[in-house]
Amino acid sequence: MELSLEELQKLCTLEKIVITLHAVKRLEQRGIRSNDVLHCIMSGEIIEQYPDDYPYPSCLILGSCSKKRPLHAVIGSNGEQLWIITAYYPSPEQWENDWRTRKEQVE
């Protein structure tokens, strides 16, 4: 099942959001506030879908944080709650200038 941004945005309320322990640690390490992740969900776009993720389908959202800096957030959902799995500032070494396209990995 692919997730829709509209459905994720409807679920983007404090009582329906679960932040995984992994996400809490990563957000703290990266200096990303939870409000920035919420802003990313509400103003962003889905750039990758992971319909087979366990335990729920997830997706990668490209949005921006309050500092107008691009932000990626991985969000899962069962249709009733949102799981914030991780968030990070995309790296120019891994992403094209549009922040939507992964660069080819050269081995």
Backbone as XML, in Angstrom:
<?xml version="1.0"?>
<chain id="A" units="angstrom">
  <residue number="1" name="MET">
    <atom name="N" x="0.840" y="-1.189" z="0.000"/>
    <atom name="CA" x="0.000" y="0.000" z="0.000"/>
    <atom name="C" x="0.881" y="1.247" z="0.000"/>
  </residue>
  <residue number="2" name="GLU">
    <atom name="N" x="0.652" y="2.136" z="-0.954"/>
    <atom name="CA" x="1.378" y="3.395" z="-0.969"/>
    <atom name="C" x="0.646" y="4.400" z="-0.091"/>
  </residue>
  <residue number="3" name="LEU">
    <atom name="N" x="1.422" y="5.261" z="0.542"/>
    <atom name="CA" x="0.866" y="6.281" z="1.417"/>
    <atom name="C" x="0.576" y="7.538" z="0.606"/>
  </residue>
  <residue number="4" name="SER">
    <atom name="N" x="-0.450" y="8.271" z="1.014"/>
    <atom name="CA" x="-0.739" y="9.549" z="0.357"/>
    <atom name="C" x="-0.393" y="10.675" z="1.326"/>
  </residue>
  <residue number="5" name="LEU">
    <atom name="N" x="0.147" y="11.740" z="0.764"/>
    <atom name="CA" x="0.530" y="12.883" z="1.590"/>
    <atom name="C" x="-0.683" y="13.462" z="2.310"/>
  </residue>
  <residue number="6" name="GLU">
    <atom name="N" x="-1.821" y="13.490" z="1.625"/>
    <atom name="CA" x="-3.034" y="14.054" z="2.237"/>
    <atom name="C" x="-3.424" y="13.260" z="3.485"/>
  </residue>
  <residue number="7" name="GLU">
    <atom name="N" x="-3.360" y="11.923" z="3.411"/>
    <atom name="CA" x="-3.699" y="11.102" z="4.576"/>
    <atom name="C" x="-2.693" y="11.320" z="5.707"/>
  </residue>
  <residue number="8" name="LEU">
    <atom name="N" x="-1.417" y="11.409" z="5.369"/>
    <atom name="CA" x="-0.406" y="11.647" z="6.399"/>
    <atom name="C" x="-0.627" y="12.997" z="7.066"/>
  </residue>
  <residue number="9" name="GLN">
    <atom name="N" x="-0.967" y="14.001" z="6.271"/>
    <atom name="CA" x="-1.191" y="15.331" z="6.835"/>
    <atom name="C" x="-2.405" y="15.350" z="7.758"/>
  </residue>
  <residue number="10" name="LYS">
    <atom name="N" x="-3.441" y="14.579" z="7.429"/>
    <atom name="CA" x="-4.622" y="14.496" z="8.305"/>
    <atom name="C" x="-4.255" y="13.870" z="9.655"/>
  </residue>
  <residue number="11" name="LEU">
    <atom name="N" x="-3.292" y="12.941" z="9.641"/>
    <atom name="CA" x="-2.881" y="12.260" z="10.876"/>
    <atom name="C" x="-1.814" y="13.032" z="11.646"/>
  </residue>
  <residue number="12" name="CYS">
    <atom name="N" x="-1.356" y="14.138" z="11.094"/>
    <atom name="CA" x="-0.239" y="14.889" z="11.683"/>
    <atom name="C" x="-0.735" y="15.767" z="12.840"/>
  </residue>
  <residue number="13" name="THR">
    <atom name="N" x="-1.191" y="15.103" z="13.900"/>
    <atom name="CA" x="-1.611" y="15.787" z="15.125"/>
    <atom name="C" x="-0.881" y="15.123" z="16.289"/>
  </residue>
  <residue number="14" name="LEU">
    <atom name="N" x="-0.653" y="15.868" z="17.342"/>
    <atom name="CA" x="0.151" y="15.364" z="18.461"/>
    <atom name="C" x="-0.347" y="14.040" z="19.014"/>
  </residue>
  <residue number="15" name="GLU">
    <atom name="N" x="-1.670" y="13.849" z="19.057"/>
    <atom name="CA" x="-2.187" y="12.613" z="19.651"/>
    <atom name="C" x="-2.054" y="11.410" z="18.722"/>
  </residue>
  <residue number="16" name="LYS">
    <atom name="N" x="-1.719" y="11.633" z="17.456"/>
    <atom name="CA" x="-1.616" y="10.513" z="16.513"/>
    <atom name="C" x="-0.179" y="10.238" z="16.061"/>
  </residue>
  <residue number="17" name="ILE">
    <atom name="N" x="0.787" y="10.962" z="16.620"/>
    <atom name="CA" x="2.187" y="10.803" z="16.204"/>
    <atom name="C" x="2.954" y="9.986" z="17.234"/>
  </residue>
  <residue number="18" name="VAL">
    <atom name="N" x="3.721" y="9.023" z="16.726"/>
    <atom name="CA" x="4.627" y="8.238" z="17.552"/>
    <atom name="C" x="6.035" y="8.497" z="17.019"/>
  </residue>
  <residue number="19" name="ILE">
    <atom name="N" x="6.934" y="8.894" z="17.887"/>
    <atom name="CA" x="8.326" y="9.094" z="17.483"/>
    <atom name="C" x="9.116" y="7.909" z="18.006"/>
  </residue>
  <residue number="20" name="THR">
    <atom name="N" x="9.716" y="7.164" z="17.092"/>
    <atom name="CA" x="10.474" y="5.980" z="17.510"/>
    <atom name="C" x="11.697" y="6.398" z="18.321"/>
  </residue>
  <residue number="21" name="LEU">
    <atom name="N" x="12.195" y="5.484" z="19.142"/>
    <atom name="CA" x="13.389" y="5.759" z="19.931"/>
    <atom name="C" x="14.558" y="6.090" z="19.005"/>
  </residue>
  <residue number="22" name="HIS">
    <atom name="N" x="14.655" y="5.373" z="17.893"/>
    <atom name="CA" x="15.688" y="5.655" z="16.896"/>
    <atom name="C" x="15.591" y="7.111" z="16.429"/>
  </residue>
  <residue number="23" name="ALA">
    <atom name="N" x="14.368" y="7.557" z="16.134"/>
    <atom name="CA" x="14.171" y="8.927" z="15.656"/>
    <atom name="C" x="14.551" y="9.944" z="16.726"/>
  </residue>
  <residue number="24" name="VAL">
    <atom name="N" x="14.174" y="9.695" z="17.963"/>
    <atom name="CA" x="14.513" y="10.624" z="19.045"/>
    <atom name="C" x="16.028" y="10.815" z="19.110"/>
  </residue>
  <residue number="25" name="LYS">
    <atom name="N" x="16.767" y="9.706" z="19.059"/>
    <atom name="CA" x="18.227" y="9.779" z="19.123"/>
    <atom name="C" x="18.795" y="10.524" z="17.923"/>
  </residue>
  <residue number="26" name="ARG">
    <atom name="N" x="18.323" y="10.178" z="16.720"/>
    <atom name="CA" x="18.856" y="10.795" z="15.501"/>
    <atom name="C" x="18.516" y="12.289" z="15.417"/>
  </residue>
  <residue number="27" name="LEU">
    <atom name="N" x="17.295" y="12.648" z="15.783"/>
    <atom name="CA" x="16.916" y="14.070" z="15.753"/>
    <atom name="C" x="17.810" y="14.870" z="16.690"/>
  </residue>
  <residue number="28" name="GLU">
    <atom name="N" x="18.055" y="14.325" z="17.866"/>
    <atom name="CA" x="18.913" y="15.020" z="18.833"/>
    <atom name="C" x="20.333" y="15.146" z="18.287"/>
  </residue>
  <residue number="29" name="GLN">
    <atom name="N" x="20.875" y="14.066" z="17.740"/>
    <atom name="CA" x="22.235" y="14.093" z="17.185"/>
    <atom name="C" x="22.363" y="15.095" z="16.044"/>
  </residue>
  <residue number="30" name="ARG">
    <atom name="N" x="21.319" y="15.230" z="15.249"/>
    <atom name="CA" x="21.369" y="16.070" z="14.052"/>
    <atom name="C" x="20.866" y="17.489" z="14.291"/>
  </residue>
  <residue number="31" name="GLY">
    <atom name="N" x="20.428" y="17.786" z="15.506"/>
    <atom name="CA" x="19.942" y="19.124" z="15.815"/>
    <atom name="C" x="18.639" y="19.471" z="15.103"/>
  </residue>
  <residue number="32" name="ILE">
    <atom name="N" x="17.794" y="18.464" z="14.907"/>
    <atom name="CA" x="16.510" y="18.668" z="14.225"/>
    <atom name="C" x="15.407" y="18.649" z="15.287"/>
  </residue>
  <residue number="33" name="ARG">
    <atom name="N" x="14.581" y="19.668" z="15.283"/>
    <atom name="CA" x="13.469" y="19.736" z="16.246"/>
    <atom name="C" x="12.257" y="18.985" z="15.697"/>
  </residue>
  <residue number="34" name="SER">
    <atom name="N" x="11.445" y="18.468" z="16.594"/>
    <atom name="CA" x="10.245" y="17.744" z="16.154"/>
    <atom name="C" x="9.319" y="18.661" z="15.357"/>
  </residue>
  <residue number="35" name="ASN">
    <atom name="N" x="9.285" y="19.952" z="15.696"/>
    <atom name="CA" x="8.460" y="20.896" z="14.922"/>
    <atom name="C" x="8.925" y="20.982" z="13.471"/>
  </residue>
  <residue number="36" name="ASP">
    <atom name="N" x="10.247" y="20.835" z="13.249"/>
    <atom name="CA" x="10.761" y="20.848" z="11.882"/>
    <atom name="C" x="10.245" y="19.641" z="11.105"/>
  </residue>
  <residue number="37" name="VAL">
    <atom name="N" x="10.166" y="18.487" z="11.768"/>
    <atom name="CA" x="9.654" y="17.281" z="11.104"/>
    <atom name="C" x="8.173" y="17.465" z="10.775"/>
  </residue>
  <residue number="38" name="LEU">
    <atom name="N" x="7.409" y="18.040" z="11.687"/>
    <atom name="CA" x="5.991" y="18.290" z="11.432"/>
    <atom name="C" x="5.821" y="19.266" z="10.267"/>
  </residue>
  <residue number="39" name="HIS">
    <atom name="N" x="6.649" y="20.295" z="10.229"/>
    <atom name="CA" x="6.607" y="21.264" z="9.121"/>
    <atom name="C" x="6.929" y="20.569" z="7.802"/>
  </residue>
  <residue number="40" name="CYS">
    <atom name="N" x="7.898" y="19.660" z="7.823"/>
    <atom name="CA" x="8.279" y="18.893" z="6.638"/>
    <atom name="C" x="7.083" y="18.088" z="6.117"/>
  </residue>
  <residue number="41" name="ILE">
    <atom name="N" x="6.370" y="17.430" z="7.015"/>
    <atom name="CA" x="5.206" y="16.627" z="6.620"/>
    <atom name="C" x="4.108" y="17.523" z="6.037"/>
  </residue>
  <residue number="42" name="MET">
    <atom name="N" x="3.859" y="18.642" z="6.696"/>
    <atom name="CA" x="2.746" y="19.494" z="6.289"/>
    <atom name="C" x="3.027" y="20.286" z="5.015"/>
  </residue>
  <residue number="43" name="SER">
    <atom name="N" x="4.305" y="20.533" z="4.706"/>
    <atom name="CA" x="4.615" y="21.377" z="3.545"/>
    <atom name="C" x="5.366" y="20.625" z="2.449"/>
  </residue>
  <residue number="44" name="GLY">
    <atom name="N" x="5.650" y="19.348" z="2.683"/>
    <atom name="CA" x="6.536" y="18.628" z="1.781"/>
    <atom name="C" x="5.829" y="17.811" z="0.722"/>
  </residue>
  <residue number="45" name="GLU">
    <atom name="N" x="6.620" y="16.912" z="0.109"/>
    <atom name="CA" x="6.108" y="16.011" z="-0.916"/>
    <atom name="C" x="6.768" y="14.651" z="-0.742"/>
  </residue>
  <residue number="46" name="ILE">
    <atom name="N" x="6.034" y="13.608" z="-1.061"/>
    <atom name="CA" x="6.579" y="12.255" z="-0.983"/>
    <atom name="C" x="7.477" y="12.045" z="-2.203"/>
  </residue>
  <residue number="47" name="ILE">
    <atom name="N" x="8.734" y="11.643" z="-1.951"/>
    <atom name="CA" x="9.656" y="11.422" z="-3.070"/>
    <atom name="C" x="10.019" y="9.944" z="-3.248"/>
  </residue>
  <residue number="48" name="GLU">
    <atom name="N" x="9.788" y="9.125" z="-2.231"/>
    <atom name="CA" x="10.001" y="7.681" z="-2.350"/>
    <atom name="C" x="8.957" y="6.978" z="-1.500"/>
  </residue>
  <residue number="49" name="GLN">
    <atom name="N" x="8.492" y="5.825" z="-1.980"/>
    <atom name="CA" x="7.534" y="4.997" z="-1.247"/>
    <atom name="C" x="8.210" y="3.679" z="-0.865"/>
  </residue>
  <residue number="50" name="TYR">
    <atom name="N" x="7.924" y="3.198" z="0.333"/>
    <atom name="CA" x="8.424" y="1.906" z="0.803"/>
    <atom name="C" x="7.221" y="1.076" z="1.263"/>
  </residue>
  <residue number="51" name="PRO">
    <atom name="N" x="6.420" y="0.594" z="0.313"/>
    <atom name="CA" x="5.161" y="-0.071" z="0.666"/>
    <atom name="C" x="5.339" y="-1.385" z="1.420"/>
  </residue>
  <residue number="52" name="ASP">
    <atom name="N" x="6.510" y="-2.008" z="1.320"/>
    <atom name="CA" x="6.730" y="-3.298" z="1.969"/>
    <atom name="C" x="7.450" y="-3.192" z="3.310"/>
  </residue>
  <residue number="53" name="ASP">
    <atom name="N" x="7.646" y="-1.961" z="3.807"/>
    <atom name="CA" x="8.310" y="-1.808" z="5.110"/>
    <atom name="C" x="7.496" y="-2.494" z="6.199"/>
  </residue>
  <residue number="54" name="TYR">
    <atom name="N" x="8.202" y="-2.967" z="7.224"/>
    <atom name="CA" x="7.581" y="-3.633" z="8.367"/>
    <atom name="C" x="7.760" y="-2.752" z="9.600"/>
  </residue>
  <residue number="55" name="PRO">
    <atom name="N" x="6.775" y="-2.580" z="10.426"/>
    <atom name="CA" x="5.472" y="-3.241" z="10.403"/>
    <atom name="C" x="4.431" y="-2.522" z="9.536"/>
  </residue>
  <residue number="56" name="TYR">
    <atom name="N" x="4.737" y="-1.289" z="9.087"/>
    <atom name="CA" x="3.776" y="-0.538" z="8.282"/>
    <atom name="C" x="4.478" y="0.082" z="7.084"/>
  </residue>
  <residue number="57" name="PRO">
    <atom name="N" x="3.732" y="0.353" z="6.017"/>
    <atom name="CA" x="4.324" y="1.049" z="4.873"/>
    <atom name="C" x="4.892" y="2.398" z="5.327"/>
  </residue>
  <residue number="58" name="SER">
    <atom name="N" x="5.939" y="2.834" z="4.637"/>
    <atom name="CA" x="6.522" y="4.127" z="4.965"/>
    <atom name="C" x="6.900" y="4.849" z="3.681"/>
  </residue>
  <residue number="59" name="CYS">
    <atom name="N" x="7.349" y="6.080" z="3.833"/>
    <atom name="CA" x="7.737" y="6.882" z="2.682"/>
    <atom name="C" x="8.774" y="7.907" z="3.116"/>
  </residue>
  <residue number="60" name="LEU">
    <atom name="N" x="9.441" y="8.462" z="2.122"/>
    <atom name="CA" x="10.417" y="9.531" z="2.343"/>
    <atom name="C" x="9.789" y="10.825" z="1.866"/>
  </residue>
  <residue number="61" name="ILE">
    <atom name="N" x="9.742" y="11.796" z="2.766"/>
    <atom name="CA" x="9.159" y="13.097" z="2.445"/>
    <atom name="C" x="10.277" y="14.126" z="2.361"/>
  </residue>
  <residue number="62" name="LEU">
    <atom name="N" x="10.237" y="14.934" z="1.310"/>
    <atom name="CA" x="11.126" y="16.080" z="1.184"/>
    <atom name="C" x="10.322" y="17.311" z="1.543"/>
  </residue>
  <residue number="63" name="GLY">
    <atom name="N" x="10.810" y="18.029" z="2.517"/>
    <atom name="CA" x="10.183" y="19.284" z="2.916"/>
    <atom name="C" x="11.271" y="20.238" z="3.347"/>
  </residue>
  <residue number="64" name="SER">
    <atom name="N" x="10.905" y="21.182" z="4.152"/>
    <atom name="CA" x="11.904" y="22.106" z="4.670"/>
    <atom name="C" x="11.664" y="22.315" z="6.151"/>
  </residue>
  <residue number="65" name="CYS">
    <atom name="N" x="12.722" y="22.718" z="6.824"/>
    <atom name="CA" x="12.582" y="23.031" z="8.244"/>
    <atom name="C" x="12.330" y="24.527" z="8.374"/>
  </residue>
  <residue number="66" name="SER">
    <atom name="N" x="12.199" y="24.990" z="9.580"/>
    <atom name="CA" x="11.893" y="26.397" z="9.813"/>
    <atom name="C" x="13.004" y="27.310" z="9.308"/>
  </residue>
  <residue number="67" name="LYS">
    <atom name="N" x="14.206" y="26.765" z="9.143"/>
    <atom name="CA" x="15.330" y="27.557" z="8.643"/>
    <atom name="C" x="15.378" y="27.558" z="7.121"/>
  </residue>
  <residue number="68" name="LYS">
    <atom name="N" x="14.333" y="27.068" z="6.472"/>
    <atom name="CA" x="14.234" y="26.981" z="5.014"/>
    <atom name="C" x="15.279" y="26.057" z="4.414"/>
  </residue>
  <residue number="69" name="ARG">
    <atom name="N" x="15.816" y="25.179" z="5.230"/>
    <atom name="CA" x="16.800" y="24.202" z="4.782"/>
    <atom name="C" x="16.060" y="22.928" z="4.387"/>
  </residue>
  <residue number="70" name="PRO">
    <atom name="N" x="16.480" y="22.239" z="3.286"/>
    <atom name="CA" x="15.791" y="21.006" z="2.913"/>
    <atom name="C" x="15.910" y="19.948" z="4.007"/>
  </residue>
  <residue number="71" name="LEU">
    <atom name="N" x="14.841" y="19.196" z="4.193"/>
    <atom name="CA" x="14.799" y="18.174" z="5.233"/>
    <atom name="C" x="14.115" y="16.936" z="4.659"/>
  </residue>
  <residue number="72" name="HIS">
    <atom name="N" x="14.677" y="15.768" z="4.943"/>
    <atom name="CA" x="14.065" y="14.491" z="4.582"/>
    <atom name="C" x="13.531" y="13.855" z="5.854"/>
  </residue>
  <residue number="73" name="ALA">
    <atom name="N" x="12.330" y="13.303" z="5.783"/>
    <atom name="CA" x="11.740" y="12.595" z="6.915"/>
    <atom name="C" x="11.170" y="11.272" z="6.415"/>
  </residue>
  <residue number="74" name="VAL">
    <atom name="N" x="11.485" y="10.201" z="7.130"/>
    <atom name="CA" x="10.907" y="8.891" z="6.820"/>
    <atom name="C" x="9.750" y="8.683" z="7.789"/>
  </residue>
  <residue number="75" name="ILE">
    <atom name="N" x="8.562" y="8.486" z="7.212"/>
    <atom name="CA" x="7.325" y="8.409" z="7.990"/>
    <atom name="C" x="6.607" y="7.108" z="7.655"/>
  </residue>
  <residue number="76" name="GLY">
    <atom name="N" x="6.168" y="6.390" z="8.677"/>
    <atom name="CA" x="5.365" y="5.189" z="8.483"/>
    <atom name="C" x="3.958" y="5.443" z="8.984"/>
  </residue>
  <residue number="77" name="SER">
    <atom name="N" x="3.001" y="4.652" z="8.482"/>
    <atom name="CA" x="1.622" y="4.820" z="8.942"/>
    <atom name="C" x="0.825" y="3.538" z="8.738"/>
  </residue>
  <residue number="78" name="ASN">
    <atom name="N" x="-0.090" y="3.313" z="9.688"/>
    <atom name="CA" x="-1.051" y="2.210" z="9.558"/>
    <atom name="C" x="-2.435" y="2.748" z="9.218"/>
  </residue>
  <residue number="79" name="GLY">
    <atom name="N" x="-2.509" y="4.030" z="8.867"/>
    <atom name="CA" x="-3.789" y="4.655" z="8.545"/>
    <atom name="C" x="-4.467" y="5.286" z="9.739"/>
  </residue>
  <residue number="80" name="GLU">
    <atom name="N" x="-3.961" y="4.997" z="10.947"/>
    <atom name="CA" x="-4.529" y="5.570" z="12.164"/>
    <atom name="C" x="-3.522" y="6.405" z="12.940"/>
  </residue>
  <residue number="81" name="GLN">
    <atom name="N" x="-2.238" y="6.084" z="12.786"/>
    <atom name="CA" x="-1.169" y="6.814" z="13.464"/>
    <atom name="C" x="-0.015" y="7.029" z="12.504"/>
  </residue>
  <residue number="82" name="LEU">
    <atom name="N" x="0.833" y="8.012" z="12.835"/>
    <atom name="CA" x="2.068" y="8.270" z="12.102"/>
    <atom name="C" x="3.244" y="7.855" z="12.964"/>
  </residue>
  <residue number="83" name="TRP">
    <atom name="N" x="4.218" y="7.212" z="12.352"/>
    <atom name="CA" x="5.469" y="6.900" z="13.036"/>
    <atom name="C" x="6.571" y="7.708" z="12.382"/>
  </residue>
  <residue number="84" name="ILE">
    <atom name="N" x="7.217" y="8.545" z="13.157"/>
    <atom name="CA" x="8.388" y="9.256" z="12.658"/>
    <atom name="C" x="9.559" y="8.316" z="12.881"/>
  </residue>
  <residue number="85" name="ILE">
    <atom name="N" x="10.126" y="7.822" z="11.780"/>
    <atom name="CA" x="11.186" y="6.823" z="11.853"/>
    <atom name="C" x="12.551" y="7.492" z="11.934"/>
  </residue>
  <residue number="86" name="THR">
    <atom name="N" x="12.775" y="8.491" z="11.097"/>
    <atom name="CA" x="14.017" y="9.263" z="11.153"/>
    <atom name="C" x="13.839" y="10.526" z="10.334"/>
  </residue>
  <residue number="87" name="ALA">
    <atom name="N" x="14.766" y="11.441" z="10.493"/>
    <atom name="CA" x="14.806" y="12.657" z="9.689"/>
    <atom name="C" x="16.267" y="13.100" z="9.605"/>
  </residue>
  <residue number="88" name="TYR">
    <atom name="N" x="16.597" y="13.717" z="8.490"/>
    <atom name="CA" x="17.983" y="14.159" z="8.283"/>
    <atom name="C" x="18.012" y="15.253" z="7.228"/>
  </residue>
  <residue number="89" name="TYR">
    <atom name="N" x="19.101" y="16.027" z="7.268"/>
    <atom name="CA" x="19.350" y="16.999" z="6.219"/>
    <atom name="C" x="20.043" y="16.259" z="5.084"/>
  </residue>
  <residue number="90" name="PRO">
    <atom name="N" x="19.480" y="16.294" z="3.867"/>
    <atom name="CA" x="20.100" y="15.542" z="2.779"/>
    <atom name="C" x="21.488" y="16.074" z="2.440"/>
  </residue>
  <residue number="91" name="SER">
    <atom name="N" x="22.367" y="15.151" z="2.123"/>
    <atom name="CA" x="23.761" y="15.475" z="1.819"/>
    <atom name="C" x="23.949" y="15.684" z="0.318"/>
  </residue>
  <residue number="92" name="PRO">
    <atom name="N" x="24.668" y="16.734" z="-0.080"/>
    <atom name="CA" x="24.921" y="16.947" z="-1.513"/>
    <atom name="C" x="25.758" y="15.822" z="-2.129"/>
  </residue>
  <residue number="93" name="GLU">
    <atom name="N" x="26.452" y="15.056" z="-1.309"/>
    <atom name="CA" x="27.215" y="13.923" z="-1.818"/>
    <atom name="C" x="26.300" y="12.761" z="-2.229"/>
  </residue>
  <residue number="94" name="GLN">
    <atom name="N" x="25.124" y="12.681" z="-1.617"/>
    <atom name="CA" x="24.211" y="11.572" z="-1.880"/>
    <atom name="C" x="22.995" y="11.957" z="-2.716"/>
  </residue>
  <residue number="95" name="TRP">
    <atom name="N" x="22.697" y="13.245" z="-2.795"/>
    <atom name="CA" x="21.479" y="13.698" z="-3.464"/>
    <atom name="C" x="21.810" y="14.753" z="-4.513"/>
  </residue>
  <residue number="96" name="GLU">
    <atom name="N" x="21.051" y="14.724" z="-5.599"/>
    <atom name="CA" x="21.172" y="15.758" z="-6.638"/>
    <atom name="C" x="20.678" y="17.089" z="-6.068"/>
  </residue>
  <residue number="97" name="ASN">
    <atom name="N" x="20.898" y="18.179" z="-6.815"/>
    <atom name="CA" x="20.538" y="19.521" z="-6.345"/>
    <atom name="C" x="19.046" y="19.711" z="-6.082"/>
  </residue>
  <residue number="98" name="ASP">
    <atom name="N" x="18.215" y="18.847" z="-6.680"/>
    <atom name="CA" x="16.768" y="18.962" z="-6.439"/>
    <atom name="C" x="16.356" y="18.317" z="-5.119"/>
  </residue>
  <residue number="99" name="TRP">
    <atom name="N" x="17.267" y="17.623" z="-4.457"/>
    <atom name="CA" x="17.057" y="16.907" z="-3.184"/>
    <atom name="C" x="16.034" y="15.781" z="-3.310"/>
  </residue>
  <residue number="100" name="ARG">
    <atom name="N" x="15.578" y="15.468" z="-4.551"/>
    <atom name="CA" x="14.585" y="14.431" z="-4.805"/>
    <atom name="C" x="15.222" y="13.171" z="-5.410"/>
  </residue>
  <residue number="101" name="THR">
    <atom name="N" x="16.402" y="13.343" z="-6.008"/>
    <atom name="CA" x="17.017" y="12.281" z="-6.784"/>
    <atom name="C" x="18.316" y="11.828" z="-6.133"/>
  </residue>
  <residue number="102" name="ARG">
    <atom name="N" x="18.396" y="10.530" z="-5.865"/>
    <atom name="CA" x="19.633" y="9.990" z="-5.297"/>
    <atom name="C" x="20.715" y="9.951" z="-6.369"/>
  </residue>
  <residue number="103" name="LYS">
    <atom name="N" x="21.930" y="10.284" z="-5.978"/>
    <atom name="CA" x="23.059" y="10.175" z="-6.912"/>
    <atom name="C" x="23.440" y="8.717" z="-7.066"/>
  </residue>
  <residue number="104" name="GLU">
    <atom name="N" x="23.907" y="8.384" z="-8.235"/>
    <atom name="CA" x="24.395" y="7.019" z="-8.474"/>
    <atom name="C" x="25.614" y="6.774" z="-7.604"/>
  </residue>
  <residue number="105" name="GLN">
    <atom name="N" x="25.641" y="5.613" z="-6.965"/>
    <atom name="CA" x="26.791" y="5.257" z="-6.131"/>
    <atom name="C" x="27.882" y="4.649" z="-7.008"/>
  </residue>
  <residue number="106" name="VAL">
    <atom name="N" x="29.049" y="5.241" z="-6.985"/>
    <atom name="CA" x="30.179" y="4.738" z="-7.758"/>
    <atom name="C" x="31.022" y="3.863" z="-6.834"/>
  </residue>
  <residue number="107" name="GLU">
    <atom name="N" x="31.306" y="2.647" z="-7.297"/>
    <atom name="CA" x="32.072" y="1.732" z="-6.436"/>
    <atom name="C" x="33.508" y="1.665" z="-6.882"/>
  </residue>
</chain>
